[in-house]
Amino acid sequence: MSGSIRKRGEGSWQVRVSTGARDPASGRYLYAERHVRGTKRDAQRALDALSVEVARGGHRQQAKRRTVSDLLEAWMAHLEAQGRAPTTMHRYRTAIRANINPHLGRYDIARLGPAELDAFYAKLLKSGLKPLSVRKSHAVLSAAYSQAVRWGWVERNPVLRATPPPSRGKEIRPPTMTELGRLLQECNKAHPDLAALLHVAATTGARRGELCGLRWGDVDLERGTLTISRSISDAGSEVDVKDTKTHQARRLALDATTLDILRLHRERVEERAMLAGATLGPGSYVWSQAIDASVAYRPDRVTGAFRTLRDRLDLPHVTFHGLRHFTATTLASQGVPVRTIAGRLGHANPGITLRTYAHYLDVADQEAADAIGLAVGALYPASANRPSASSSALRGTTTRRPRRTDGSSPRATRS
């Protein structure tokens, strides 16, 4: 029975023995493999032991060839048994079906290496796929191979040594106040319900799925608050109702205009329900295409309607998520504390807010500096002794008064 020893690194060896069987898919011989750490003599002893084991038939199960497709199928079943969210499972299945299996599905999991993975990433990019989508496939493969290592199917994860395309953060470009006004006015003409949703999105910074998941029981029109405690997402043909991204509910105060918008919206949907003989209760969704508001707006349909609206207004750069950025940047420019902005947006910690909106917070910080400068500056008497940026006391140097064009020095004036 043929066998071989191959050095894989310093003190690392691969021993391999042919099982005599062929893979039914490719027709290639199957091998039993074992990785050994130590000297070459240790590797030879391991080879001898493996040869005996294969000859006795004890390595038949271990010698079974597993493909990348087999690994991904087993990994997905493992995740499903653990109760992973349907939206996550749908996202993984999409990446596997559309990108990974067509290119790598038939690879032996033990033979897939960083070079093959890098070639795979390059092929996806060349086909027009965006770097972020390629990185998603990279993440799926990495997680699946990490599980394969824990199961003992492979010795190490080759995806960790691959080089996915770098992720370049998109420049934040929220709509201007004028652009937002055009969107709301145009939408209100054709779709008042959607206009109300867009208005609340712009004033609260709530995520699309959080707005779709709002029920009337979450809205307190008397106290002027709404509570975000759930989110809705599309999972293929299904709708997934889950808790928020941070798994925590948050209560937001509402301004007077937003309250008026919600009151008008409530009257509108109540009137429609009454004409159909239906009633609205605390469990009814705030935005729904059903007369009794028993079914929530689907997030993807909201985005589709929004895109149609913005394209009609020739605002291709404005996205639904941009309304969330509008909230954050507007609050930052008004000097609202970072912690307050993070709380309204539902960020897990203010650090996320700082990293995302650093540029706008710098502007607010400069305004804060100017404000404190005016306040403290008022403590000094309005006289020639008042310190200034050009004074010798601040600069530590002697300054000269500017001379007039006629050569004489100007006299000091009192204010």
C-alpha positions in Angstrom: 0.0 0.0 0.0 1.6 3.3 -1.2 2.3 6.1 1.2 4.3 9.3 1.3 5.7 11.9 3.7 5.7 15.6 2.9 7.3 18.3 5.0 4.8 21.2 5.7 6.9 23.4 7.9 9.5 23.4 10.6 8.7 20.2 12.6 5.5 19.6 10.7 4.8 16.7 8.4 1.9 15.3 6.3 1.7 11.6 5.9 -0.6 10.1 3.3 -1.7 6.6 2.4 -3.8 5.6 -0.6 -7.0 3.8 0.4 -7.3 2.0 -2.9 -10.8 3.5 -3.5 -11.8 6.1 -6.1 -13.9 9.2 -5.7 -17.2 8.5 -7.6 -17.4 12.1 -8.7 -13.9 12.7 -10.0 -12.5 9.2 -10.4 -9.4 10.2 -8.4 -7.9 8.0 -5.7 -8.8 8.8 -2.2 -6.1 9.1 0.5 -6.1 8.9 4.3 -4.0 11.8 5.7 -2.5 12.6 9.0 -0.5 15.7 10.2 2.4 15.0 12.5 4.5 17.3 14.6 8.1 16.2 15.4 11.0 14.7 13.6 11.0 12.8 10.3 11.4 9.6 12.3 8.1 10.5 14.1 6.5 11.0 10.7 7.7 7.6 9.5 6.3 5.9 12.5 2.9 7.7 11.9 3.0 6.6 8.3 3.5 3.0 9.3 0.7 3.2 11.8 -1.6 4.8 9.2 -0.8 2.1 6.6 -1.7 -0.6 9.1 -4.9 1.2 10.0 -6.0 1.6 6.3 -5.1 -2.0 5.6 -7.4 -3.1 8.4 -10.2 -0.9 7.1 -10.3 1.3 10.2 -9.7 4.5 8.3 -12.6 4.1 5.8 -14.8 6.7 7.5 -11.9 9.3 7.8 -10.9 8.8 4.2 -14.2 10.0 2.9 -13.8 12.9 0.5 -15.7 16.0 1.5 -16.2 18.9 -0.8 -16.7 22.6 0.0 -20.4 22.1 -0.9 -20.6 19.3 1.6 -19.0 21.5 4.3 -21.3 24.4 3.7 -24.4 22.2 3.7 -23.4 20.6 7.1 -22.5 24.0 8.5 -25.8 25.6 7.5 -27.7 22.6 9.1 -25.6 23.2 12.3 -26.5 26.9 12.3 -30.2 26.2 11.8 -30.2 23.7 14.7 -28.7 26.5 16.9 -31.6 28.8 16.0 -29.8 31.3 13.9 -32.0 34.2 12.7 -33.9 33.5 9.4 -32.6 36.7 7.8 -29.0 35.6 8.6 -29.6 32.1 7.1 -31.2 33.7 4.0 -28.2 35.9 3.5 -25.8 33.0 3.9 -27.8 30.8 1.5 -27.8 33.6 -1.1 -24.0 33.9 -0.9 -23.5 30.2 -1.1 -25.9 29.6 -4.0 -25.0 32.6 -6.1 -21.2 32.9 -5.5 -19.5 30.1 -3.6 -20.9 26.8 -4.9 -20.7 27.6 -8.6 -16.9 28.3 -8.3 -15.7 26.3 -5.3 -18.4 23.7 -4.5 -16.6 20.7 -6.0 -13.2 21.5 -4.3 -12.0 19.0 -1.7 -12.0 20.9 1.5 -8.5 19.7 2.3 -7.1 21.0 -1.0 -8.6 24.5 -1.0 -5.8 26.9 -0.2 -5.2 30.7 0.0 -4.1 30.8 -3.7 -7.4 29.3 -4.9 -9.4 31.6 -2.6 -7.6 34.7 -3.9 -8.2 33.6 -7.5 -11.9 33.1 -6.5 -12.1 36.6 -5.1 -10.5 38.1 -8.2 -13.0 36.3 -10.4 -15.9 37.6 -8.5 -14.6 41.2 -8.7 -14.0 40.8 -12.4 -17.6 39.7 -12.9 -18.8 43.0 -11.4 -19.5 42.0 -7.8 -18.8 44.7 -5.3 -15.9 44.3 -2.8 -18.4 44.2 0.1 -20.3 41.3 -1.5 -17.0 39.4 -2.0 -16.1 40.0 1.6 -19.4 38.4 2.6 -18.5 35.3 0.7 -15.1 35.4 2.4 -16.8 35.6 5.8 -19.1 32.7 5.1 -16.2 30.5 4.0 -14.1 31.5 7.0 -16.9 30.7 9.5 -17.6 27.3 7.8 -14.0 26.3 7.8 -13.6 27.3 11.5 -16.4 24.9 12.2 -14.7 22.2 10.1 -11.6 22.6 12.2 -13.6 22.1 15.4 -15.2 19.0 13.8 -11.8 17.7 12.9 -12.5 17.7 9.2 -9.4 19.8 8.4 -6.4 20.7 10.5 -6.5 24.5 9.9 -8.6 27.2 8.3 -7.1 28.3 4.9 -9.5 31.2 4.6 -7.5 33.0 7.4 -4.5 33.2 5.1 -6.5 34.5 2.0 -6.7 38.1 1.0 -10.2 39.4 0.4 -10.6 42.9 -1.2 -10.3 45.7 1.3 -13.5 47.3 2.6 -13.8 50.9 1.8 -16.2 52.9 3.9 -18.8 54.8 1.9 -18.8 58.6 2.3 -21.8 59.6 4.3 -23.9 61.9 2.2 -27.2 62.7 4.0 -29.9 64.6 2.1 -30.0 68.3 2.5 -32.9 70.0 4.2 -34.1 71.2 0.7 -33.9 67.6 -0.7 -35.7 66.2 2.3 -38.4 68.8 1.9 -38.9 67.9 -1.8 -39.1 64.2 -0.9 -41.7 64.7 1.8 -43.9 67.1 -0.2 -43.9 65.0 -3.4 -44.5 61.8 -1.4 -47.4 63.4 0.5 -49.2 64.0 -2.8 -49.3 60.4 -3.9 -48.7 58.3 -0.8 -49.5 60.1 2.6 -48.8 57.0 4.6 -45.3 56.6 3.2 -44.7 60.3 3.7 -45.5 59.9 7.4 -43.1 57.0 7.6 -40.3 59.1 5.9 -41.0 62.0 8.2 -40.6 59.8 11.3 -37.5 58.2 9.9 -35.9 61.7 9.4 -36.8 63.0 12.9 -36.0 59.8 15.0 -33.2 58.1 13.0 -35.0 54.8 13.4 -34.0 52.0 11.1 -36.2 50.8 8.3 -37.1 47.5 10.0 -37.8 49.2 13.3 -40.3 51.6 11.7 -42.0 48.7 9.9 -42.3 46.9 13.2 -43.9 49.8 15.1 -47.4 49.1 16.6 -49.8 51.6 17.8 -49.3 50.4 21.3 -45.7 51.6 21.0 -46.8 55.2 20.3 -47.9 57.4 23.1 -49.5 60.5 21.5 -50.4 62.0 24.8 -46.9 61.9 26.3 -45.2 62.5 22.9 -43.0 59.3 22.9 -42.6 56.2 20.9 -40.9 52.9 22.0 -38.8 50.9 19.6 -38.7 47.3 20.8 -38.8 45.1 17.6 -37.7 45.0 14.0 -39.0 43.4 10.9 -36.8 42.1 8.0 -37.3 40.2 4.8 -36.1 36.7 4.7 -36.8 35.7 1.1 -40.5 35.1 0.8 -40.9 35.2 4.6 -41.0 38.1 7.1 -39.0 37.8 10.2 -40.1 39.7 13.4 -37.3 40.0 15.9 -36.0 42.3 18.6 -33.8 45.3 17.8 -30.2 45.2 16.5 -28.9 45.8 20.0 -31.5 43.5 21.6 -32.7 46.5 23.7 -35.8 48.6 23.5 -35.4 52.4 23.5 -37.9 55.2 24.1 -37.7 58.4 22.0 -39.2 61.8 22.6 -41.1 63.2 19.7 -41.2 66.8 18.5 -44.5 68.7 18.0 -44.5 68.4 14.2 -43.9 64.7 14.3 -46.7 64.2 16.8 -49.1 66.1 14.5 -48.0 63.9 11.5 -48.7 60.8 13.5 -52.1 62.0 14.7 -53.1 62.8 11.2 -51.9 59.4 10.1 -53.8 57.7 12.9 -57.0 59.5 11.8 -56.4 58.5 8.2 -56.0 54.8 8.9 -58.8 54.7 11.5 -61.2 56.1 8.9 -60.2 53.5 6.3 -60.6 50.7 8.9 -64.0 52.0 10.0 -65.3 52.1 6.4 -64.4 48.5 6.1 -65.9 47.5 9.4 -62.5 47.0 11.1 -61.0 48.5 14.2 -57.4 49.3 15.2 -56.0 48.1 18.5 -52.6 48.5 20.3 -51.3 45.5 18.4 -52.1 47.0 15.0 -49.1 48.1 12.9 -48.6 51.8 12.5 -47.8 51.3 8.8 -49.6 48.5 7.0 -51.1 47.7 3.6 -53.9 45.8 5.3 -57.2 47.6 6.2 -57.1 46.3 9.8 -53.3 47.0 10.0 -52.7 43.4 11.0 -49.8 42.9 8.6 -46.7 45.2 8.7 -45.1 47.0 5.7 -42.4 44.8 4.2 -39.1 46.7 4.4 -38.1 45.8 0.9 -41.3 47.3 -0.5 -40.7 50.5 1.5 -37.3 50.8 0.0 -38.7 50.1 -3.5 -41.3 52.8 -3.1 -38.7 55.2 -1.8 -36.4 54.6 -4.8 -39.2 55.2 -7.2 -39.9 58.5 -5.5 -36.3 59.7 -5.4 -35.6 58.7 -9.0 -38.7 60.7 -10.1 -37.2 63.7 -8.3 -33.7 63.0 -9.8 -32.1 62.5 -6.4 -30.2 59.2 -7.1 -27.6 59.8 -4.3 -30.4 59.9 -1.6 -31.0 56.5 0.1 -33.5 55.5 2.7 -30.6 54.9 5.1 -29.6 58.4 4.3 -32.5 59.6 6.4 -30.9 58.1 9.4 -27.7 59.9 8.6 -29.7 63.1 8.2 -30.9 62.7 11.8 -27.4 62.1 13.2 -25.6 64.9 11.3 -28.4 67.4 12.0 -28.2 66.7 15.7 -24.4 66.8 15.7 -24.4 70.1 13.9 -26.7 71.5 16.6 -24.3 70.5 19.3 -26.3 67.6 20.8 -24.1 65.4 23.0 -22.8 62.2 21.3 -24.3 60.0 24.0 -27.8 61.4 23.3 -27.3 60.9 19.5 -26.2 57.3 20.1 -29.2 56.6 22.3 -31.7 57.9 19.7 -30.0 56.0 16.9 -29.9 52.8 18.9 -26.1 52.4 18.7 -24.6 49.8 21.1 -22.1 52.4 22.4 -21.2 56.1 21.6 -17.9 55.0 20.1 -19.9 53.8 17.0 -21.4 57.2 16.7 -18.0 58.9 17.1 -16.4 56.8 14.4 -19.3 57.2 11.9 -20.0 60.9 12.3 -16.6 62.2 13.4 -16.5 64.9 10.7 -19.8 66.4 11.7 -18.9 66.2 15.4 -15.7 68.1 14.7 -17.9 70.9 13.3 -20.0 70.9 16.4 -16.9 70.9 18.6 -15.6 74.0 16.8 -19.0 75.7 17.4 -18.7 74.7 21.1 -15.3 76.2 21.2 -16.5 79.4 19.7 -19.4 79.5 22.2 -17.2 79.0 25.2 -14.8 81.6 23.8 -17.6 84.2 23.6 -18.8 83.4 27.1 -15.4 83.6 28.8 -14.4 86.6 26.6 -17.2 88.6 28.1 -15.5 88.4 31.5 -12.8 90.9 30.3 -13.5 94.6 30.2 -13.8 96.2 26.8 -10.4 98.0 26.9 -7.0 97.9 25.2 -5.9 95.5 28.0 -8.3 92.8 26.7 -6.2 89.8 25.4 -6.4 88.9 21.8 -4.8 86.3 19.5 -2.4 88.9 18.2 -1.3 90.3 21.6 2.4 90.0 22.6 1.3 88.3 25.8 -0.2 85.3 23.8 2.4 85.2 21.1 5.4 85.9 23.4 6.8 88.3 20.8 6.9 92.1 20.3 4.3 93.3 17.8 4.2 96.6 15.9 1.2 98.7 15.1 0.3 98.8 11.5 1.3 102.0 9.7 -1.0 104.1 7.6 -0.4 104.5 4.0 0.9 108.0 4.7 3.5 106.6 7.1 1.9 107.7 10.4 0.9 105.3 13.1 -2.9 104.9 13.8 -4.1 106.0 17.3 -5.8 103.5 19.6 -9.5 104.0 19.7 -11.9 103.1 22.5 -15.1 101.2 22.0 
